[in-house]
Amino acid sequence: MVFAAVWLLSSCAGTDCISMGGSAGSYTPMYSHFFPRCGLALALNKLSQYLDSSQVKPLFQFFVPDALNDRNPDVRKCMLDAALATLNAHGKENVNSLLPVFEEFLKDAPNDASYDAVRQSVVVLMGSLAKHLDKSDPKVKPIVAKLIAALSTPSQQVQESVASCLPPLVPAIKEDAGGMIQRLMQQLLESDKYAERKGAAYGLAGLVKGLGILSLKQQEMMAALTDAIQDKKNFRRREGALFAFEMLCTMLGKLFEPYVVHVLPHLLLCFGDGNQYVREAADDCAKAVMSNLSAHGVKLVLPSLLAALEEESWRTKAGSVELLGAMAYCAPKQLSSCLPNIVPKLTEVLTDSHVKVQKAGQQALRQIGSVIRNPEILGKLP
């Protein structure tokens, strides 16, 4: 029954149209009617627990790459869910047969965007398969090495998937973690390829989450990142440090809050950086910082931001204003608690002597105004 479904689905996936009934010779474009393929994926999901061992590898040879590369994203998601369900049921006893399927695909697949969806799914599957292994199992280290290598894939989805797979695997590679962190730090701060630096930031955040927050100090990461963000000669080092801070905020959430206060002064300066890419990275980092702050975190950072508005340097003022505007990405409860302090200050900078500070204030008020519904506050906005 399972392989009849697989045969039918593979027949559908290899053609541009699928018969939907009606008169003979009547066909409808396949993309418009992906429901049968989704239905078969859901069936495979439910049938997964009833497979015997001999059926698992052939099923994954169908998943990778055909089913996971369906042109419709809903079908791809259902297929990945079915593959994960099969791994959960049969992964432990089929590690030796399934791991080569994933490794061969990652090794041989063309490095172009059309394979990004499959590559992402295979990375997720490899990480999920490794969870079935004991941390002392020698197979875990090669899997982690593959995941680290996949970080260089120029796809945000693949990099996010790797980062999410790493934390539970870290106990198995603790003795190698220091070397991995050093290599990723070098890639983050020195590579001339954007995708490699961004991927390194994802990888570092995943390793730190697995090792624990103390690893930031033990591995001297914060010191290295702080030095890099102040490097006036190399914009890639500044941009790389911002990538790392963004990913650490995103993956560690409230655990990273104690470090945010130390990052803020550098972030303020980066908003006025002479390099466009650094400014864009600072903007993304600010959004990550603000969207992950707790109520306590807001209380920690708000005094520094408001104090920076009194500085003589227009760049520092503008950076503070932009960070205050990024508070629009805070959780609603945190945002509402600090609005009475933020909005009056932002309205004051609208008359600042420097035009860029004025523009930053206008943009910040627009950002905040787009997410609040308080009529009293809305009345104060342009």
Helices and strands as residue ranges (DSSP letters): H 2-13, E 17-19, E 27-29, G 30-32, H 35-47, G 48-50, H 53-63, G 67-69, H 73-90, G 92-94, H 95-108, G 113-115, H 116-130, H 140-150, H 156-165, G 167-173, H 174-190, H 194-211, H 215-218, H 221-229, H 235-252, G 253-256, H 257-271, H 276-291, H 295-308, H 314-325, G 326-329, H 332-348, G 349-351, H 355-369, H 375-378
